Structure formats: C-alpha cells, structure tokens
C-alpha cells in the first residue's frame, strides 16, 4: 500500500480509508504511549465528494502534527502486522495519567461513524480500556478548539454564540449541506435577531454534501450555490459559503448580474485594513469610536488578548505565490504607526507553511485564496483585545472567519462594494499540465522559481520580461498528482493568455515524454535530466568519442548542465523496463544576424548504445531533433558526419552540402 500523509492527512474514497482505519487506531494508541501526550483524530474530507473521507491527526495543542509523527503513522499503516504492538504494561501506566486521551471527532459523512468504530477497534487492540473520548458530528475547527486553552474554559458552541452576538452585518450563508450547518443552526436559534440567512443546511442528507454548493463550488465554477434566487433579487447583498467541514469561507455578491468573489486575498486585505485603521488611531479616540459595539466582548467571550502597552508590534502578512499581486501591493501601501513593523512574506503553498511563518510575528495574518486562513495573536495590545476574540486559537475556522469579517465591515462602516474596491485584481490563470515525471521539477523555498529544470525557469523569465506590460508566472509540481501546476498573472488579459499558452506549449514540448514500442521493447524520448548524469550516461558518450569517466566530477557536471539554456538541448532515449539511457543527441540553436536575425540548428553527438542498434533509434532521434529545430524557428538544420554515414542521414531527410572541415587542438 502506497500512502502519503498530506496537509489534510489521509484523504481518498471512503472504502480505502476504512481499509486503513484499524491500523491508524493502533498506530495512534502507540503514539500516545511513546510520547505520553494526548492526540486528536478528525474524520472528514472537507470539500471532497460525499463518497470520500479522510483522517487527520492533531497534536496535544490542537495543531497539525510534525513530519516525524506523519512518517511514523505511514510506516505503521503500511506494515503487514500491527497486532504485535501490544503494550499492556505500558498501557497500565498510561491509564494512570488521567489527562492523556485519544480524542476522536467526525463530521456528517455517511461513512464517518463506521470509520470511527474501526479506529476504536484498532485502539482497543493495544489495550481494551485505552482512554478514548468520541465527539460525534463536529467540525474540524471544533476538535482543534477542544485542545486549546479557551477550549478548557468554554465550549466551542458557546464561544461561537458569544462572538455571533456582536455581529449585526447581514449575510446570506451557504452551509454546503455539511456539518457546519448543524453549528450555524444552533447559533441562529440562540440569537433570534441574527442577521444571517442560512441556506443549504441539510447536513443529514449525505448525498447533498458539497453538491452544487460550498466555497469550493463558488470559486471553481464562478456561480452562485444552488438553489438560489435570481441574481437580481439579491444584488449587492453580501453572501458567503462554507466548505464541507467549515474550516474555510469565501464571500461574494452579485451586481448587474455579475458575480464578484471576495476570496482569501480580500479577507486578508480587509483584516489588515482594520489593523491599519485601528492601530493608527489614538487609543482614546479608538475606545470612544467602538465602545458601544465592543463593550461586552471580553466579558462574553473570555479573557481574549490581555491589554498592555507593548514597546513595538510586529505584523506579518503571509501569503503564497497564488495571492494576487494587487493584494500584496495594497497591503504594502497601508499606513501604520512607527512602532508597528509590517512584513509581507511569501511561503510555499499549503496552510502548514503559512501557519509556521505566521507564528513568527506578534500578529500573523495568513489566508489562502480558497478562504482557508487565520490570524494569530502572540502579543497583547490594548487596541487589539477584542478583535483577537474573533479568530480561532489554532487553525483556520470558516465560522469564526465569517463573523470576524462581518464584524470588521460593521466596525469600519464599509459596504460590500467598499470592500471590493480596496484594490483591483490583476488577471490570473491557473492550470495543470501532465508530465512524465513531476519529481524533476524542483522549486525554491517559496515555490516562485524552478531550480530544476533550469532551462524551463530561464524560458519563463525571458518570456515574462519580454512582454509590454508586467507579467509573472511560476510552475510547481503537484503534491498529489503527476502534473505540474502553472500560474500566470498580468494586468493585461491578452498578455496573460499568451504567456499561459506559450509556457503550456513549451512544457508539453519539452517535458512530456514520447513513448513508443519497437520489437516488444518500450522506449521514451525526453530531455536529459540532472539525475541522468552518471557513469551509465558517460559510458554511452564514450561509445562516440573519448571519455575518461574517472575524471568526470558530479558538481562540475551539474554546473555545466544548469548553464544549458533553451539554445543547448540534450535529448535522450530511455529503455523503460531497465531505465537505461540507450541513446542521446544534442541540438544547438545558433542566433544569427543573417536572414534578419535568423536561427540555425546544429545537431551534434548522436550515439546509440551498441546493444540497441538495429532498433531504428538513431533515425528517431534525428527526426526528433530536426522537429525541435523547426519548432524553435530555425530556417535550416545542419550536421557533420563521416562519409560512411551519409546514406543514413539522407534517409532522415538531409542532403549533402559541401565538405566538412575541422581543426583539432
């Protein structure tokens, strides 16, 4: 069984989750014993289809677990026999630790209760009286909240009710027919004057989960969730959608029958606008302006962020490469008092990276475009005491983020149109491109640039810099599929489309292997990769000319390889079963003043392994390199050969021109 524990834990069709659930239960019981700590297990698949499910593990503080525990769980689940892990004596000692438990929660999916039963069965294999607490039908943020300091003082629902009582900004909320519906119905019933209108609240009808609704549906299809009234009836009214397990939210409204989406970028921009306006006010003016709205916040919700006067305050706006540049530019333009230091930091994609970076600041703001995000408060400040109560202590919470956003709009006296006008989005386009091996795409830390293949990054940079208007693009390997994801952004939609098309075509041309079969043997024709540079490849070159393999240095070879741009292309033939490189050829593209800046292709270093001659591989390589030269805009392609090989190259479409001359040194 091949498994990967991602940011969302294990997530796939419910039948596959069920197959591993007992082992996960046993593995987590062992983790509790080894670490002497409580852990949480959440059963959910968020925005996925209702037939899917997943398992996610929390540490004793309600945070995402570290890589070491992820690897431990995967190793145990992939093992053939978990029954050997019975630690009765150790378990007896664990049971004496009265505060150490395995806390299990699950959402409204049909398969969730059964998966919970299987996990419990696996836990009981370790000890029949292992301390387990099961909380059924809860959201993911609810389980995280249980582990927080606030969760030890007040229930999650009570906390939400207290926050909700401070909000009077109207909104139509799509609950995605998920478990968030249950929570929102409870809040709505407890606050009769609530300004929220709830739709898609059928959380007990499993097949309706995320069906034509939810935050993911709105962002993907750019349309209102179903069912909905004609847009004209709700024009300019703020709407929002949760996802299936209520850990993210996006906002939107219609105007002139057009849908305007206010995603995670806009949520972050609004929060930082609030911080700018609030912190820029004298404290006395601030207290007077919102006293009527916030007077009871701390008393109703709890201690919140305690007031004291810090000498300085650091604020971090943490985002990914997918964040619209207009949002980042807007945040950088916001005024803050001298004692506030604001940093804008780009990280790799994934909430785990965003959260870790946000932890470094007194106030860390992070949101993905899909609406998943949070604000972390690590230093007390008198003007931020109340707003701190509106955010989850551990993770992104769609319900709390909903109320925080409505509250900020209310306090700042902003309309939804005011919010939309904070900045003008640049045009963006995202897509995925199938490749033969995504693992050859290696990015830098924030995933904005490719380290390998260097020639692809070089092409992207040259293409973007040559446009008449600013443009940016990046490519990164997918974490779940054998594809790369392409993102392009520009102020001009035409430039965006052109650059997107050219990069897509380039990657399809360079990185998609051509697979063919000869004499019951499978071969692929592809570009040379850094990992190909070794004794096997150099031995092949030695069949063409003199090569002293012992003098070949790995670092020097890598440096030379990285210097090769689009004008120096090396292609190889790989025998698929063995992975052996059995042929290679080089195309060098020469730029000239002749022919009004014409290009000439030079084919060099054609060699096929002696054991694979007779398969027609040399002809395949020549035809491929010739095609590459033509696609690159060359007006001719030339090569040198011995008299013995003239006939072969004539069969490849070449004609004899002049004589070969050379001077060797």
C-alpha positions as CSV (number, residue, x, y, z in Angstrom):
1,X,0.0,0.0,0.0
2,X,1.4,3.4,-1.1
3,X,0.3,6.2,1.2
4,X,1.1,9.9,1.6
5,X,0.1,11.9,4.7
6,X,-0.5,15.4,3.3
7,X,-1.6,18.7,4.8
8,X,-5.1,17.3,5.0
9,X,-4.0,13.9,6.4
10,X,-5.1,10.8,4.5
11,X,-8.0,11.6,2.1
12,X,-9.5,9.3,-0.6
13,X,-12.6,7.2,-1.3
14,X,-14.2,6.1,2.0
15,X,-13.5,2.4,1.2
16,X,-9.8,2.9,1.2
17,X,-10.0,4.9,4.4
18,X,-12.0,2.1,6.0
19,X,-9.3,-0.4,5.0
20,X,-6.6,1.5,6.9
21,X,-8.6,2.8,9.9
22,X,-7.9,-0.1,12.3
23,X,-4.1,0.3,11.7
24,X,-4.4,4.1,12.2
25,X,-6.1,3.5,15.5
26,X,-3.4,1.1,16.7
27,X,-0.7,3.5,15.4
28,X,-2.2,6.4,17.3
29,X,-2.5,4.4,20.5
30,X,1.2,3.6,20.2
31,X,1.9,7.3,19.6
32,X,0.1,8.2,22.8
33,X,2.2,5.7,24.7
34,X,5.5,6.7,23.2
35,X,5.0,10.5,23.6
36,X,2.9,10.4,26.8
37,X,0.7,13.0,25.2
38,X,-2.9,13.3,24.1
39,X,-3.7,13.4,20.4
40,X,-6.8,14.1,18.3
41,X,-8.2,12.3,15.3
42,X,-10.6,14.1,12.9
43,X,-12.6,12.1,10.4
44,X,-13.5,14.4,7.5
45,X,-12.8,15.1,3.8
46,X,-13.7,18.8,3.7
47,X,-14.8,19.9,0.2
48,X,-14.4,16.4,-1.4
49,X,-17.3,14.4,-2.9
50,X,-19.6,12.9,-0.3
51,X,-18.3,9.4,-1.1
52,X,-14.8,10.4,0.0
53,X,-13.5,10.6,3.5
54,X,-10.3,11.2,5.4
55,X,-8.4,11.0,8.7
56,X,-6.3,13.9,10.1
57,X,-4.3,13.8,13.3
58,X,-3.9,16.7,15.8
59,X,-1.2,17.1,18.5
60,X,-1.8,17.8,22.1
61,X,-2.2,21.5,21.5
62,X,-4.6,21.1,18.6
63,X,-2.0,21.9,16.0
64,X,-1.0,19.9,12.9
65,X,1.4,17.1,13.7
66,X,5.1,17.2,12.6
67,X,6.8,15.2,9.9
68,X,8.2,12.7,12.4
69,X,4.8,11.6,13.5
70,X,3.5,11.6,10.0
71,X,6.2,9.2,8.9
72,X,5.6,7.0,12.0
73,X,1.9,6.7,11.1
74,X,2.5,5.9,7.4
75,X,5.1,3.3,8.4
76,X,2.8,1.6,10.8
77,X,-0.2,1.7,8.5
78,X,1.9,0.2,5.6
79,X,3.2,-2.6,7.9
80,X,1.8,-6.1,7.4
81,X,1.1,-6.9,11.1
82,X,0.0,-4.4,13.7
83,X,-1.1,-7.0,16.2
84,X,2.4,-7.3,17.5
85,X,2.1,-3.9,19.1
86,X,0.5,-4.8,22.4
87,X,2.0,-3.0,25.4
88,X,-0.2,-3.9,28.3
89,X,2.2,-3.0,31.0
90,X,2.9,0.4,29.4
91,X,-0.8,0.9,28.8
92,X,-1.5,0.5,32.5
93,X,1.0,3.3,33.2
94,X,-0.6,5.4,30.6
95,X,-4.1,4.9,32.1
96,X,-2.8,6.3,35.3
97,X,-2.1,9.6,33.5
98,X,-5.7,10.7,33.8
99,X,-5.4,13.7,31.4
100,X,-4.0,11.8,28.5
101,X,-6.6,10.7,26.0
102,X,-7.2,10.0,22.3
103,X,-9.9,12.4,21.2
104,X,-11.8,11.4,18.1
105,X,-14.3,13.6,16.2
106,X,-16.1,13.1,13.0
107,X,-18.3,15.0,10.6
108,X,-21.6,14.3,8.9
109,X,-20.4,12.0,6.1
110,X,-22.3,8.6,5.9
111,X,-19.0,6.6,6.3
112,X,-17.7,8.7,9.3
113,X,-19.3,6.7,12.2
114,X,-18.2,3.4,10.8
115,X,-14.6,4.7,10.3
116,X,-14.7,5.8,13.9
117,X,-15.7,2.3,15.0
118,X,-12.8,0.8,13.1
119,X,-10.3,3.3,14.6
120,X,-11.6,2.5,18.1
121,X,-11.2,-1.2,17.3
122,X,-7.6,-0.7,16.4
123,X,-7.0,1.3,19.6
124,X,-8.6,-1.5,21.7
125,X,-6.0,-3.9,20.2
126,X,-3.4,-2.1,22.2
127,X,-5.4,-2.1,25.4
128,X,-9.2,-2.8,26.0
129,X,-9.5,0.2,28.3
130,X,-7.5,2.7,26.4
131,X,-8.7,6.3,27.2
132,X,-10.8,7.4,24.3
133,X,-13.2,10.4,24.0
134,X,-15.5,10.5,21.0
135,X,-17.3,13.7,19.9
136,X,-19.6,12.9,17.0
137,X,-20.9,15.3,14.3
138,X,-18.5,18.2,14.8
139,X,-16.5,20.5,12.5
140,X,-12.7,20.2,12.2
141,X,-12.2,23.6,14.0
142,X,-14.4,22.3,16.8
143,X,-12.0,19.4,17.5
144,X,-9.0,21.7,17.3
145,X,-10.7,24.1,19.7
146,X,-11.1,21.4,22.3
147,X,-7.3,21.2,22.7
148,X,-6.8,24.9,23.1
149,X,-6.7,26.9,26.3
150,X,-10.0,28.5,25.5
151,X,-11.5,25.1,25.0
152,X,-10.7,24.2,28.6
153,X,-12.8,27.2,29.8
154,X,-15.8,27.3,27.5
155,X,-17.5,25.1,24.9
156,X,-16.9,25.7,21.2
157,X,-20.6,26.4,20.5
158,X,-20.8,28.8,23.4
159,X,-17.7,30.6,22.2
160,X,-19.3,31.0,18.7
161,X,-22.6,32.2,20.2
162,X,-20.9,34.9,22.2
163,X,-18.9,36.1,19.1
164,X,-22.0,36.0,16.9
165,X,-24.0,38.1,19.3
166,X,-21.7,41.1,18.5
167,X,-22.4,41.0,14.8
168,X,-25.3,42.7,13.0
169,X,-24.0,42.9,9.4
170,X,-26.4,40.9,7.1
171,X,-25.2,38.0,5.1
172,X,-26.7,35.0,3.2
173,X,-24.7,32.0,4.2
174,X,-24.4,28.8,2.2
175,X,-23.6,26.0,4.7
176,X,-22.7,23.4,1.9
177,X,-25.1,20.9,3.5
178,X,-22.2,20.0,5.7
179,X,-21.6,19.7,9.4
180,X,-21.2,23.5,9.6
181,X,-25.0,23.6,9.1
182,X,-25.5,22.0,12.5
183,X,-23.4,24.6,14.2
184,X,-25.0,27.5,12.3
185,X,-28.5,26.3,13.1
186,X,-27.7,26.2,16.8
187,X,-26.3,29.8,16.6
188,X,-29.2,31.0,14.7
189,X,-31.7,29.5,17.2
190,X,-29.8,31.0,20.1
191,X,-29.8,34.5,18.6
192,X,-33.2,35.3,17.2
193,X,-32.1,38.7,15.9
194,X,-29.1,37.2,14.0
195,X,-28.7,39.0,10.6
196,X,-27.7,35.7,8.9
197,X,-29.9,33.9,6.4
198,X,-28.9,30.2,6.2
199,X,-29.3,28.1,3.0
200,X,-28.1,24.5,2.2
201,X,-28.4,23.3,5.8
202,X,-29.4,19.6,5.0
203,X,-26.4,18.1,6.8
204,X,-28.2,14.8,7.5
205,X,-28.8,14.2,3.7
206,X,-25.3,12.8,2.9
207,X,-25.6,13.0,-0.9
208,X,-26.2,16.7,-0.8
209,X,-22.8,17.5,0.8
210,X,-20.9,20.0,-1.3
211,X,-23.3,19.3,-4.2
212,X,-23.6,22.4,-6.3
213,X,-22.7,24.5,-3.3
214,X,-19.8,25.2,-0.9
215,X,-16.9,27.6,-1.1
216,X,-15.0,25.3,-3.5
217,X,-18.0,25.2,-5.9
218,X,-18.3,29.0,-6.0
219,X,-14.6,29.6,-6.6
220,X,-14.3,26.8,-9.2
221,X,-17.4,27.4,-11.2
222,X,-17.8,31.1,-10.6
223,X,-21.5,30.8,-9.9
224,X,-23.9,31.1,-7.0
225,X,-24.6,27.9,-5.0
226,X,-27.8,26.1,-5.8
227,X,-30.6,26.6,-5.1
228,X,-30.6,30.4,-5.3
229,X,-32.9,33.2,-6.2
230,X,-32.3,35.1,-9.5
231,X,-29.3,37.3,-9.0
232,X,-31.4,40.5,-9.4
233,X,-33.2,39.8,-6.2
234,X,-30.0,39.7,-4.2
235,X,-27.9,42.3,-6.0
236,X,-25.3,43.9,-3.8
237,X,-26.2,41.7,-0.8
238,X,-23.2,40.0,0.8
239,X,-23.2,36.2,0.6
240,X,-20.8,33.6,1.9
241,X,-20.1,29.9,1.5
242,X,-18.5,27.5,4.0
243,X,-16.9,24.2,2.8
244,X,-17.9,20.8,3.9
245,X,-16.2,20.8,7.3
246,X,-16.5,24.5,7.9
247,X,-12.8,25.3,8.1
248,X,-12.8,27.9,5.3
249,X,-15.2,30.6,3.9
250,X,-15.4,32.8,0.9
251,X,-17.6,35.8,0.3
252,X,-19.3,37.1,-2.9
253,X,-22.1,39.3,-4.2
254,X,-23.8,40.0,-7.5
255,X,-24.1,43.3,-9.2
256,X,-25.6,43.9,-12.7
257,X,-25.9,40.1,-12.8
258,X,-22.2,39.6,-12.5
259,X,-20.7,37.6,-9.7
260,X,-17.9,39.2,-7.6
261,X,-15.9,36.8,-5.5
262,X,-14.1,38.1,-2.3
263,X,-11.7,35.3,-1.6
264,X,-9.0,34.7,0.9
265,X,-6.9,37.6,-0.6
266,X,-9.7,40.0,0.1
267,X,-10.3,38.7,3.6
268,X,-6.6,39.2,4.4
269,X,-6.7,42.7,2.9
270,X,-9.8,43.6,4.9
271,X,-8.2,42.4,8.2
272,X,-5.0,44.4,7.5
273,X,-7.1,47.4,6.7
274,X,-8.8,47.1,10.1
275,X,-5.4,46.7,11.8
276,X,-4.1,49.8,10.0
277,X,-7.1,52.0,10.8
278,X,-7.3,50.7,14.4
279,X,-3.6,51.0,15.3
280,X,-3.3,54.4,13.6
281,X,-6.0,55.9,15.9
282,X,-5.1,57.4,19.3
283,X,-6.1,55.0,21.9
284,X,-8.7,57.3,23.4
285,X,-10.4,58.0,20.1
286,X,-10.4,54.3,19.3
287,X,-12.1,53.4,22.5
288,X,-14.7,56.1,22.0
289,X,-15.5,55.1,18.4
290,X,-16.3,51.5,19.0
291,X,-17.2,51.4,22.7
292,X,-20.9,50.8,22.0
293,X,-20.1,47.8,19.9
294,X,-17.3,46.1,21.9
295,X,-18.0,46.9,25.5
296,X,-19.0,43.4,26.4
297,X,-16.8,41.4,24.1
298,X,-14.2,40.3,26.7
299,X,-16.8,39.6,29.3
300,X,-18.9,37.5,26.9
301,X,-16.1,35.5,25.2
302,X,-13.5,35.2,27.9
303,X,-10.1,36.8,28.6
304,X,-9.2,37.2,24.9
305,X,-6.0,39.1,24.4
306,X,-5.0,41.0,27.6
307,X,-4.2,44.7,27.4
308,X,-0.8,46.1,28.0
309,X,1.3,48.7,26.2
310,X,4.0,46.9,24.1
311,X,7.0,49.0,23.0
312,X,6.6,47.7,19.5
313,X,4.5,45.4,17.4
314,X,5.4,43.1,14.5
315,X,2.7,42.2,12.0
316,X,3.3,39.5,9.3
317,X,1.2,39.2,6.2
318,X,2.0,35.7,5.0
319,X,0.8,34.6,1.5
320,X,1.7,32.3,-1.3
321,X,2.6,32.8,-5.0
322,X,-1.1,32.4,-5.8
323,X,-2.0,35.5,-3.9
324,X,-2.9,38.3,-6.3
325,X,-0.1,40.8,-6.6
326,X,-2.6,43.7,-6.3
327,X,-3.5,42.4,-2.9
328,X,0.2,42.4,-1.8
329,X,0.8,45.9,-3.2
330,X,-2.3,47.2,-1.4
331,X,-1.2,45.7,1.9
332,X,2.3,47.3,1.5
333,X,0.6,50.7,0.9
334,X,-1.3,50.7,4.2
335,X,-0.2,53.2,6.8
336,X,0.9,52.1,10.2
337,X,2.3,54.0,13.2
338,X,6.1,54.0,13.6
339,X,6.1,51.4,16.4
340,X,4.4,48.8,14.1
341,X,6.7,46.8,11.8
342,X,4.8,45.1,8.9
343,X,6.4,42.3,6.9
344,X,5.0,40.7,3.8
345,X,6.4,37.2,3.3
346,X,5.7,34.7,0.6
347,X,5.9,31.0,1.5
348,X,5.3,27.7,-0.2
349,X,1.8,26.6,-0.9
350,X,0.0,24.8,1.9
351,X,-1.5,26.0,5.2
352,X,1.2,24.3,7.2
353,X,3.9,26.6,5.7
354,X,1.7,29.7,6.1
355,X,0.9,28.9,9.7
356,X,4.5,28.2,10.6
357,X,5.6,31.6,9.2
358,X,2.8,33.5,10.8
359,X,3.9,32.1,14.2
360,X,7.0,34.3,14.0
361,X,5.0,37.6,14.4
362,X,3.2,39.3,17.2
363,X,0.2,39.3,14.8
364,X,0.3,36.9,11.9
365,X,-2.3,37.1,9.1
366,X,-2.5,34.4,6.6
367,X,-5.1,33.3,4.1
368,X,-5.1,31.1,1.0
369,X,-7.2,32.1,-1.9
370,X,-9.7,29.3,-1.1
371,X,-10.6,31.2,2.1
372,X,-8.7,28.9,4.5
373,X,-6.7,31.1,6.9
374,X,-6.4,32.6,10.3
375,X,-5.0,35.5,12.4
376,X,-2.6,34.5,15.2
377,X,-2.1,36.9,18.2
378,X,1.1,36.4,20.2
379,X,1.5,39.8,21.9
380,X,-1.1,41.7,23.9
381,X,-2.1,45.1,22.6
382,X,-5.0,47.3,24.1
383,X,-6.4,48.2,20.7
384,X,-6.5,44.5,19.5
385,X,-8.0,43.0,22.7
386,X,-11.5,42.5,21.1
387,X,-10.7,41.6,17.5
388,X,-8.4,38.8,18.8
389,X,-11.5,37.0,20.2
390,X,-12.9,36.6,16.6
391,X,-10.2,34.2,15.5
392,X,-9.5,30.5,16.2
393,X,-6.6,29.9,18.6
394,X,-5.1,27.2,16.5
395,X,-6.3,26.9,12.9
396,X,-8.5,28.5,10.2
397,X,-12.1,28.4,11.1
398,X,-14.7,29.2,8.5
399,X,-17.4,30.2,11.1
400,X,-15.1,32.4,13.1
401,X,-13.6,34.0,10.0
402,X,-17.2,34.6,8.8
403,X,-18.1,36.5,12.0
404,X,-14.7,38.3,12.1
405,X,-15.2,39.6,8.5
406,X,-18.8,40.8,9.2
407,X,-17.7,42.4,12.4
408,X,-14.9,44.3,10.7
409,X,-17.2,45.5,7.9
410,X,-19.6,46.6,10.7
411,X,-17.0,48.5,12.7
412,X,-15.4,50.2,9.7
413,X,-18.9,51.1,8.4
414,X,-18.0,49.6,5.0
415,X,-20.3,48.2,2.3
416,X,-19.5,45.2,0.3
417,X,-18.7,47.5,-2.6
418,X,-16.2,49.4,-0.4
419,X,-14.5,46.1,0.4
420,X,-14.3,45.1,-3.3
421,X,-12.7,48.5,-4.2
422,X,-9.8,48.1,-1.8
423,X,-7.8,47.1,-4.9
424,X,-8.3,46.0,-8.5
425,X,-7.3,42.4,-9.1
426,X,-4.9,41.5,-11.8
427,X,-5.9,38.9,-14.4
428,X,-4.8,35.4,-13.4
429,X,-5.0,31.9,-14.9
430,X,-4.2,28.6,-13.3
431,X,-4.0,25.2,-14.9
432,X,-2.3,21.8,-14.6
433,X,-0.1,20.1,-17.2
434,X,0.5,16.4,-17.4
435,X,4.2,15.4,-17.4
436,X,6.0,12.1,-17.4
437,X,7.8,12.8,-14.1
438,X,6.8,15.7,-11.8
439,X,9.7,14.9,-9.5
440,X,12.2,16.6,-11.8
441,X,10.6,19.9,-11.1
442,X,12.4,21.3,-8.0
443,X,11.4,24.7,-6.7
444,X,13.0,27.2,-4.3
445,X,11.6,27.7,-0.8
446,X,8.6,29.8,-1.7
447,X,7.9,27.9,-5.0
448,X,8.1,31.1,-7.2
449,X,11.1,29.8,-9.1
450,X,12.3,26.5,-10.5
451,X,15.7,25.3,-9.5
452,X,15.4,22.4,-11.9
453,X,15.0,22.2,-14.8
454,X,16.9,25.4,-15.0
455,X,16.1,25.9,-18.7
456,X,12.4,25.9,-18.0
457,X,12.9,28.7,-15.5
458,X,15.1,30.6,-17.9
459,X,12.4,30.3,-20.6
460,X,9.7,31.6,-18.1
461,X,11.8,34.6,-17.1
462,X,12.7,35.6,-20.7
463,X,9.1,35.2,-21.8
464,X,7.7,37.3,-19.0
465,X,10.3,40.0,-19.2
466,X,9.7,40.4,-22.9
467,X,6.1,41.4,-22.5
468,X,5.0,45.0,-22.9
469,X,3.2,45.0,-19.5
470,X,4.3,43.4,-16.2
471,X,3.7,39.7,-16.1
472,X,4.7,36.9,-13.7
473,X,4.4,33.2,-13.9
474,X,5.6,30.1,-12.0
475,X,5.4,26.3,-12.2
476,X,5.4,23.9,-9.3
477,X,4.9,20.2,-9.0
478,X,1.6,19.0,-7.6
479,X,1.7,17.3,-4.3
480,X,-1.0,14.7,-5.2
481,X,-0.9,14.2,-9.0
482,X,1.8,13.5,-11.6
483,X,1.3,17.0,-13.0
484,X,2.8,20.5,-12.7
485,X,0.6,23.5,-11.8
486,X,1.1,26.7,-13.9
487,X,0.1,30.1,-12.7
488,X,0.2,33.3,-14.8
489,X,-0.7,36.8,-13.7
490,X,-0.7,40.1,-15.6
491,X,-2.6,43.5,-15.7
492,X,-3.4,42.7,-19.3
493,X,-5.7,39.7,-20.0
494,X,-4.3,39.3,-23.5
495,X,-0.7,39.1,-22.2
496,X,-1.8,36.6,-19.5
497,X,-3.5,34.3,-22.1
498,X,-0.5,34.5,-24.5
499,X,2.1,33.7,-21.8
500,X,0.0,30.9,-20.4
501,X,-0.3,29.3,-23.8
502,X,3.4,29.6,-24.6
503,X,4.5,28.1,-21.3
504,X,2.0,25.3,-21.6
505,X,3.2,24.6,-25.1
506,X,6.8,24.7,-24.1
507,X,6.4,22.3,-21.2
508,X,4.3,19.9,-23.4
509,X,7.1,20.1,-26.0
510,X,10.0,19.6,-23.6
511,X,8.7,17.6,-20.6
512,X,6.1,15.2,-22.0
513,X,8.0,12.1,-22.9
514,X,7.3,10.4,-26.2
515,X,6.6,6.7,-25.6
516,X,7.0,4.2,-28.4
517,X,7.4,0.4,-28.8
518,X,9.9,-1.4,-31.1
519,X,10.5,-5.2,-31.1
520,X,8.4,-5.7,-27.9
521,X,10.6,-3.1,-26.1
522,X,9.3,0.2,-24.8
523,X,11.4,3.4,-25.1
524,X,10.8,7.0,-24.1
525,X,12.3,10.1,-25.8
526,X,12.8,13.0,-23.5
527,X,15.1,15.8,-22.4
528,X,18.2,15.0,-20.4
529,X,17.7,15.3,-16.7
530,X,20.2,16.2,-14.0
531,X,19.9,12.8,-12.4
532,X,20.8,11.1,-15.7
533,X,24.4,12.5,-15.3
534,X,26.3,9.4,-14.1
535,X,28.6,6.6,-15.2
536,X,25.9,5.0,-17.4
537,X,25.4,8.1,-19.5
538,X,29.0,9.0,-19.7
539,X,29.8,5.4,-20.8
540,X,27.3,5.8,-23.6
541,X,29.0,9.0,-24.7
542,X,32.3,7.0,-24.6
543,X,30.9,4.9,-27.5
544,X,31.0,8.1,-29.6
545,X,34.3,9.7,-28.6
546,X,37.0,9.6,-25.9
547,X,35.6,9.8,-22.3
548,X,37.6,9.2,-19.1
549,X,34.8,8.6,-16.7
550,X,37.1,8.7,-13.6
551,X,37.8,12.4,-14.4
552,X,34.1,13.3,-14.5
553,X,33.1,15.3,-11.5
554,X,29.5,15.4,-10.3
555,X,29.5,19.0,-9.2
556,X,31.2,20.2,-12.3
557,X,28.7,18.2,-14.4
558,X,25.8,19.7,-12.6
559,X,27.1,23.2,-13.0
560,X,27.6,22.7,-16.7
561,X,24.1,21.2,-17.0
562,X,22.5,24.2,-15.3
563,X,24.2,26.6,-17.7
564,X,22.4,24.9,-20.7
565,X,19.6,27.1,-21.8
566,X,16.9,26.7,-24.4
567,X,19.6,27.0,-27.1
568,X,21.5,24.0,-25.9
569,X,19.2,21.0,-25.8
570,X,20.3,17.4,-25.0
571,X,17.7,14.7,-25.5
572,X,17.9,11.0,-24.6
573,X,16.3,7.7,-25.4
574,X,15.5,5.6,-22.3
575,X,14.7,1.9,-22.3
576,X,11.7,1.9,-20.0
577,X,12.0,-1.5,-18.3
578,X,15.6,-1.0,-17.2
579,X,15.7,2.8,-17.0
580,X,18.9,2.6,-19.0
581,X,19.8,5.6,-21.3
582,X,20.4,3.9,-24.6
583,X,20.7,6.9,-27.0
584,X,21.4,10.6,-26.9
585,X,21.7,13.6,-29.2
586,X,22.3,17.4,-28.9
587,X,20.6,20.3,-30.7
588,X,22.4,23.6,-30.5
589,X,20.5,26.7,-31.8
590,X,22.6,29.5,-33.2
591,X,21.3,33.0,-33.4
592,X,22.5,34.9,-36.4
593,X,22.3,38.4,-37.9
594,X,21.8,36.7,-41.3
595,X,18.3,36.2,-42.5
596,X,17.3,39.1,-40.4
597,X,18.1,37.5,-37.0
598,X,17.6,34.0,-38.3
599,X,18.4,30.8,-36.4
600,X,20.3,27.7,-37.4
601,X,20.0,24.3,-35.7
602,X,23.2,22.3,-35.3
603,X,22.8,18.6,-34.5
604,X,25.7,17.0,-32.6
605,X,26.8,14.0,-30.6
606,X,24.3,11.4,-31.9
607,X,25.0,8.0,-30.4
608,X,23.0,4.8,-29.7
609,X,24.2,2.1,-27.3
610,X,25.8,-0.8,-29.1
611,X,23.3,-3.3,-27.6
612,X,20.4,-1.3,-29.1
613,X,21.5,-0.7,-32.6
614,X,19.1,-2.1,-35.2
615,X,16.0,-0.7,-33.5
616,X,16.0,2.5,-35.6
617,X,16.6,4.7,-32.6
618,X,19.2,6.9,-34.4
619,X,16.7,7.8,-37.0
620,X,14.1,8.5,-34.4
621,X,16.5,10.8,-32.5
622,X,17.5,12.7,-35.7
623,X,13.9,13.3,-36.7
624,X,13.0,14.5,-33.2
625,X,15.9,17.0,-33.0
626,X,15.1,18.2,-36.5
627,X,11.5,18.8,-35.4
628,X,12.7,20.7,-32.3
629,X,14.8,22.9,-34.5
630,X,11.9,23.7,-36.8
631,X,9.6,24.5,-33.8
632,X,12.3,26.8,-32.4
633,X,12.2,28.9,-35.6
634,X,15.3,27.7,-37.3
635,X,15.5,28.2,-41.1
636,X,17.8,25.2,-41.5
637,X,19.3,22.4,-39.5
638,X,22.8,21.1,-40.3
639,X,25.2,18.4,-39.0
640,X,28.6,16.9,-39.7
641,X,29.1,13.2,-40.4
642,X,31.6,10.8,-41.9
643,X,31.2,9.5,-45.5
644,X,30.1,6.2,-44.1
645,X,27.0,7.7,-42.5
646,X,25.9,9.9,-45.5
647,X,23.4,7.3,-46.6
648,X,21.8,7.1,-43.1
649,X,21.3,10.9,-42.8
650,X,19.9,11.0,-46.4
651,X,17.2,8.6,-45.2
652,X,16.5,11.1,-42.4
653,X,15.8,13.9,-44.9
654,X,19.2,15.5,-45.1
655,X,21.2,16.3,-48.3
656,X,24.9,16.5,-48.7
657,X,26.2,20.1,-48.8
658,X,29.8,21.0,-49.3
659,X,32.6,19.3,-47.3
660,X,33.3,19.0,-43.6
661,X,36.4,20.9,-42.3
662,X,37.9,20.9,-38.9
663,X,40.8,21.9,-36.8
664,X,41.5,19.9,-33.7
665,X,43.6,21.2,-30.7
